[in-house]
Amino acid sequence: MNSLFLAMRREHYLLVNGYSTNYWGWGGEDDDMFKRIINKQLTLDRPPASLAR
């Protein structure tokens, strides 16, 4: 998953237990959040590429 912006409801953030504190510097936290979201059976919405350029 590539990400530059992520927005979610507070209750969903709490449900997935927020971002892990195991990451330092750059990289990995977005993939971890993606797995947390999927594991809780939440859905992701992505804008079409033509809009997100």
A tleap script that builds the chain and sets N, CA, C and O, in Angstrom:
source leaprc.protein.ff14SB
mol = sequence {
  NMET ASN SER LEU PHE LEU ALA MET ARG ARG
  GLU HIE TYR LEU LEU VAL ASN GLY TYR SER
  THR ASN TYR TRP GLY TRP GLY GLY GLU ASP
  ASP ASP MET PHE LYS ARG ILE ILE ASN LYS
  GLN LEU THR LEU ASP ARG PRO PRO ALA SER
  LEU ALA CARG
}
set mol.1.N position { 0.840 -1.166 0.000 }
set mol.1.CA position { 0.000 0.000 0.000 }
set mol.1.C position { 0.887 1.231 0.000 }
set mol.1.O position { 1.783 1.347 0.836 }
set mol.2.N position { 0.655 2.138 -0.910 }
set mol.2.CA position { 1.325 3.432 -0.897 }
set mol.2.C position { 0.382 4.438 -0.282 }
set mol.2.O position { -0.815 4.440 -0.571 }
set mol.3.N position { 0.918 5.286 0.559 }
set mol.3.CA position { 0.042 6.230 1.235 }
set mol.3.C position { 0.747 7.558 1.457 }
set mol.3.O position { 1.914 7.601 1.847 }
set mol.4.N position { 0.034 8.619 1.209 }
set mol.4.CA position { 0.506 9.953 1.564 }
set mol.4.C position { -0.456 10.607 2.540 }
set mol.4.O position { -0.100 11.561 3.233 }
set mol.5.N position { -1.671 10.093 2.591 }
set mol.5.CA position { -2.704 10.677 3.432 }
set mol.5.C position { -3.637 9.569 3.897 }
set mol.5.O position { -4.074 8.745 3.094 }
set mol.6.N position { -3.938 9.546 5.168 }
set mol.6.CA position { -4.860 8.560 5.720 }
set mol.6.C position { -5.770 9.272 6.706 }
set mol.6.O position { -5.303 9.966 7.609 }
set mol.7.N position { -7.057 9.096 6.529 }
set mol.7.CA position { -8.034 9.659 7.456 }
set mol.7.C position { -8.971 8.546 7.879 }
set mol.7.O position { -9.395 7.732 7.060 }
set mol.8.N position { -9.291 8.516 9.166 }
set mol.8.CA position { -10.233 7.510 9.657 }
set mol.8.C position { -10.973 8.058 10.865 }
set mol.8.O position { -10.528 8.999 11.522 }
set mol.9.N position { -12.096 7.453 11.133 }
set mol.9.CA position { -12.883 7.834 12.303 }
set mol.9.C position { -12.118 7.454 13.571 }
set mol.9.O position { -11.350 6.492 13.590 }
set mol.10.N position { -12.344 8.221 14.607 }
set mol.10.CA position { -11.664 7.974 15.881 }
set mol.10.C position { -11.928 6.558 16.385 }
set mol.10.O position { -11.013 5.886 16.861 }
set mol.11.N position { -13.172 6.105 16.282 }
set mol.11.CA position { -13.491 4.765 16.793 }
set mol.11.C position { -12.764 3.673 16.010 }
set mol.11.O position { -12.421 2.633 16.571 }
set mol.12.N position { -12.529 3.902 14.721 }
set mol.12.CA position { -11.766 2.931 13.925 }
set mol.12.C position { -10.291 2.959 14.307 }
set mol.12.O position { -9.645 1.914 14.383 }
set mol.13.N position { -9.762 4.152 14.547 }
set mol.13.CA position { -8.368 4.288 14.985 }
set mol.13.C position { -8.150 3.537 16.297 }
set mol.13.O position { -7.154 2.831 16.457 }
set mol.14.N position { -9.078 3.693 17.222 }
set mol.14.CA position { -8.981 2.988 18.498 }
set mol.14.C position { -9.164 1.485 18.307 }
set mol.14.O position { -8.501 0.692 18.976 }
set mol.15.N position { -10.052 1.087 17.406 }
set mol.15.CA position { -10.298 -0.326 17.134 }
set mol.15.C position { -9.040 -1.033 16.639 }
set mol.15.O position { -8.768 -2.167 17.032 }
set mol.16.N position { -8.270 -0.361 15.773 }
set mol.16.CA position { -7.044 -0.980 15.242 }
set mol.16.C position { -5.845 -0.714 16.151 }
set mol.16.O position { -4.720 -1.096 15.827 }
set mol.17.N position { -6.085 -0.064 17.282 }
set mol.17.CA position { -5.055 0.232 18.283 }
set mol.17.C position { -4.027 1.239 17.778 }
set mol.17.O position { -2.862 1.192 18.173 }
set mol.18.N position { -4.455 2.145 16.908 }
set mol.18.CA position { -3.579 3.213 16.436 }
set mol.18.C position { -2.350 2.715 15.702 }
set mol.18.O position { -2.274 1.555 15.296 }
set mol.19.N position { -1.393 3.607 15.540 }
set mol.19.CA position { -0.124 3.240 14.901 }
set mol.19.C position { 0.783 2.556 15.908 }
set mol.19.O position { 0.787 2.900 17.091 }
set mol.20.N position { 1.539 1.603 15.439 }
set mol.20.CA position { 2.516 0.920 16.275 }
set mol.20.C position { 3.644 1.873 16.643 }
set mol.20.O position { 4.032 2.724 15.843 }
set mol.21.N position { 4.162 1.730 17.845 }
set mol.21.CA position { 5.325 2.515 18.270 }
set mol.21.C position { 6.625 1.764 18.017 }
set mol.21.O position { 7.686 2.196 18.468 }
set mol.22.N position { 6.555 0.643 17.299 }
set mol.22.CA position { 7.749 -0.159 17.020 }
set mol.22.C position { 8.557 0.352 15.837 }
set mol.22.O position { 9.624 -0.190 15.546 }
set mol.23.N position { 8.073 1.385 15.147 }
set mol.23.CA position { 8.759 1.885 13.951 }
set mol.23.C position { 9.503 3.171 14.275 }
set mol.23.O position { 8.975 4.063 14.939 }
set mol.24.N position { 10.731 3.249 13.796 }
set mol.24.CA position { 11.560 4.453 13.961 }
set mol.24.C position { 11.966 4.934 12.584 }
set mol.24.O position { 12.327 4.130 11.725 }
set mol.25.N position { 11.910 6.225 12.367 }
set mol.25.CA position { 12.314 6.756 11.074 }
set mol.25.C position { 11.242 6.508 10.027 }
set mol.25.O position { 10.045 6.554 10.308 }
set mol.26.N position { 11.701 6.245 8.821 }
set mol.26.CA position { 10.803 6.138 7.681 }
set mol.26.C position { 10.565 4.682 7.311 }
set mol.26.O position { 11.494 3.874 7.309 }
set mol.27.N position { 9.317 4.351 6.998 }
set mol.27.CA position { 8.988 3.078 6.371 }
set mol.27.C position { 8.362 2.032 7.267 }
set mol.27.O position { 8.740 1.855 8.425 }
set mol.28.N position { 7.385 1.341 6.686 }
set mol.28.CA position { 6.766 0.194 7.330 }
set mol.28.C position { 5.478 0.480 8.074 }
set mol.28.O position { 4.609 -0.387 8.165 }
set mol.29.N position { 5.345 1.682 8.605 }
set mol.29.CA position { 4.163 1.973 9.416 }
set mol.29.C position { 2.882 1.972 8.597 }
set mol.29.O position { 1.826 1.601 9.110 }
set mol.30.N position { 2.955 2.383 7.329 }
set mol.30.CA position { 1.761 2.368 6.479 }
set mol.30.C position { 1.313 0.942 6.179 }
set mol.30.O position { 0.119 0.646 6.200 }
set mol.31.N position { 2.273 0.058 5.900 }
set mol.31.CA position { 1.934 -1.348 5.652 }
set mol.31.C position { 1.340 -1.989 6.896 }
set mol.31.O position { 0.397 -2.774 6.803 }
set mol.32.N position { 1.884 -1.660 8.052 }
set mol.32.CA position { 1.366 -2.190 9.309 }
set mol.32.C position { -0.065 -1.707 9.550 }
set mol.32.O position { -0.924 -2.488 9.958 }
set mol.33.N position { -0.317 -0.428 9.297 }
set mol.33.CA position { -1.671 0.104 9.479 }
set mol.33.C position { -2.643 -0.562 8.510 }
set mol.33.O position { -3.773 -0.876 8.885 }
set mol.34.N position { -2.212 -0.779 7.267 }
set mol.34.CA position { -3.041 -1.476 6.282 }
set mol.34.C position { -3.452 -2.850 6.821 }
set mol.34.O position { -4.622 -3.223 6.734 }
set mol.35.N position { -2.509 -3.596 7.369 }
set mol.35.CA position { -2.805 -4.926 7.920 }
set mol.35.C position { -3.759 -4.829 9.099 }
set mol.35.O position { -4.657 -5.659 9.237 }
set mol.36.N position { -3.576 -3.829 9.947 }
set mol.36.CA position { -4.468 -3.643 11.100 }
set mol.36.C position { -5.903 -3.364 10.634 }
set mol.36.O position { -6.860 -3.899 11.193 }
set mol.37.N position { -6.037 -2.529 9.616 }
set mol.37.CA position { -7.360 -2.188 9.080 }
set mol.37.C position { -8.030 -3.421 8.486 }
set mol.37.O position { -9.203 -3.680 8.756 }
set mol.38.N position { -7.300 -4.178 7.685 }
set mol.38.CA position { -7.841 -5.386 7.058 }
set mol.38.C position { -8.187 -6.439 8.111 }
set mol.38.O position { -9.226 -7.091 8.011 }
set mol.39.N position { -7.334 -6.610 9.113 }
set mol.39.CA position { -7.585 -7.607 10.159 }
set mol.39.C position { -8.861 -7.323 10.947 }
set mol.39.O position { -9.488 -8.247 11.464 }
set mol.40.N position { -9.244 -6.065 11.041 }
set mol.40.CA position { -10.489 -5.698 11.732 }
set mol.40.C position { -11.670 -5.615 10.770 }
set mol.40.O position { -12.750 -5.159 11.144 }
set mol.41.N position { -11.463 -6.056 9.531 }
set mol.41.CA position { -12.496 -6.101 8.496 }
set mol.41.C position { -13.105 -4.728 8.205 }
set mol.41.O position { -14.294 -4.612 7.909 }
set mol.42.N position { -12.272 -3.699 8.295 }
set mol.42.CA position { -12.681 -2.364 7.878 }
set mol.42.C position { -12.376 -2.226 6.393 }
set mol.42.O position { -11.586 -2.996 5.846 }
set mol.43.N position { -12.984 -1.270 5.751 }
set mol.43.CA position { -12.761 -1.087 4.318 }
set mol.43.C position { -11.907 0.148 4.061 }
set mol.43.O position { -11.859 1.077 4.867 }
set mol.44.N position { -11.238 0.130 2.914 }
set mol.44.CA position { -10.429 1.261 2.463 }
set mol.44.C position { -11.058 1.840 1.209 }
set mol.44.O position { -11.489 1.096 0.328 }
set mol.45.N position { -11.114 3.134 1.124 }
set mol.45.CA position { -11.573 3.815 -0.087 }
set mol.45.C position { -10.391 4.543 -0.686 }
set mol.45.O position { -9.672 5.266 0.004 }
set mol.46.N position { -10.198 4.344 -1.976 }
set mol.46.CA position { -9.106 5.016 -2.674 }
set mol.46.C position { -9.684 5.806 -3.838 }
set mol.46.O position { -10.507 5.291 -4.594 }
set mol.47.N position { -9.258 7.050 -3.983 }
set mol.47.CA position { -9.743 7.826 -5.128 }
set mol.47.C position { -9.153 7.278 -6.418 }
set mol.47.O position { -8.099 6.641 -6.396 }
set mol.48.N position { -9.820 7.518 -7.539 }
set mol.48.CA position { -9.253 7.072 -8.815 }
set mol.48.C position { -7.923 7.784 -9.075 }
set mol.48.O position { -7.716 8.911 -8.626 }
set mol.49.N position { -7.040 7.126 -9.791 }
set mol.49.CA position { -5.712 7.676 -10.069 }
set mol.49.C position { -5.796 9.036 -10.753 }
set mol.49.O position { -4.958 9.905 -10.513 }
set mol.50.N position { -6.796 9.223 -11.598 }
set mol.50.CA position { -6.927 10.504 -12.299 }
set mol.50.C position { -7.198 11.661 -11.332 }
set mol.50.O position { -6.842 12.803 -11.620 }
set mol.51.N position { -7.818 11.373 -10.204 }
set mol.51.CA position { -8.111 12.395 -9.213 }
set mol.51.C position { -6.938 12.604 -8.261 }
set mol.51.O position { -6.714 13.714 -7.779 }
set mol.52.N position { -6.205 11.556 -7.997 }
set mol.52.CA position { -5.158 11.590 -6.975 }
set mol.52.C position { -3.776 11.906 -7.525 }
set mol.52.O position { -2.777 11.602 -6.874 }
set mol.53.N position { -3.693 12.496 -8.682 }
set mol.53.CA position { -2.386 12.794 -9.268 }
set mol.53.C position { -1.846 14.080 -8.747 }
set mol.53.O position { -0.752 14.491 -9.132 }
savepdb mol mol.pdb
quit
